[in-house]
Amino acid sequence: MKTASALKVPHAVSRLRAERLARSAKPFLARGGIKGERCTGCRLVPSHCLCGVRPELATQSGMCLLMADIEPLKPSNTGWLIADVVPDTFAFGWARTELDPALQALLADPQWQAFVVFPGEFVAPERVVSEVPDMPAGQRPLFILLDATWPEARKMFRKSPYLNALPVLSLNPEQVSRYQLRRSKRDDHFCTSEVAAMCLALAGEAHAADTLKSYLDVYTHHYLQAKHQLPPHWDGPEHASLQGLKQG
């Protein structure tokens, strides 16, 4: 059953979305999406709002989302879900010609060991790691995710010289993507939320990883039910899984 939603401070992706909307010359209309009112907390139509079941976790890991221009505006963007679950999530709009001073400061912060998450086949072997090493005392892993389509992500990786000195975490997942809100021609392409869950698992945060995966399932269910003008199933398997993780 749906629970009441508490007021929450807008997270990094929400703030980036608001900044991007403020710069828009015309309203952004999500292709194929439902027009009209949306909840500001979860981006779904009010009848399918899931703010009341948003997980609250404490994680050791941080996430840094470098987002292509219109990604923060898309209702299907799953970086928003990462920011819902991982308290230390940072979000920046990517630009080829300039580096956000706040991003520069984040990368220089000694409390973080940053890893760029990207396929190792495109990177010099000496930069590639496949596991998250044990962190020294006082240091935490920060996973940099390029939140974009695959062609955009490759361009962002090539044209961001400030990432060149960082190790590249290359994921080797055995499963195929379960993401249903956008189509990809390849089963080994994962949405940003799925990638973040893999990073959390590699960092030893299995419960947070499972929670993020389950939360994506709940969001997908609500999104598709709204798209087809059907009510969400609050007692369905997606909600049962998320509730079980909350109680575990």
URZIBEL-V518580 format. One record per run of one state. SS is the DSSP state (a for helix, b for strand, c for the rest). FROM is the first residue (numbers start at 0). TO is the last residue. Records with the same first field share a line. If there is no record, write none. Layout:
SS: FROM-TO, FROM-TO
This chain:
c: 0-10, 23-44, 48-49, 53-60, 67-69, 73-77, 85-87, 93-99, 108-110, 117-118, 122-123, 129-138, 147-148, 158-159, 163-165, 169-190, 202-204, 227-235, 247-247
a: 11-22, 45-47, 50-52, 70-72, 78-84, 100-107, 119-121, 124-126, 149-157, 160-162, 191-201, 205-226, 236-246
b: 61-66, 88-92, 111-116, 127-128, 139-146, 166-168
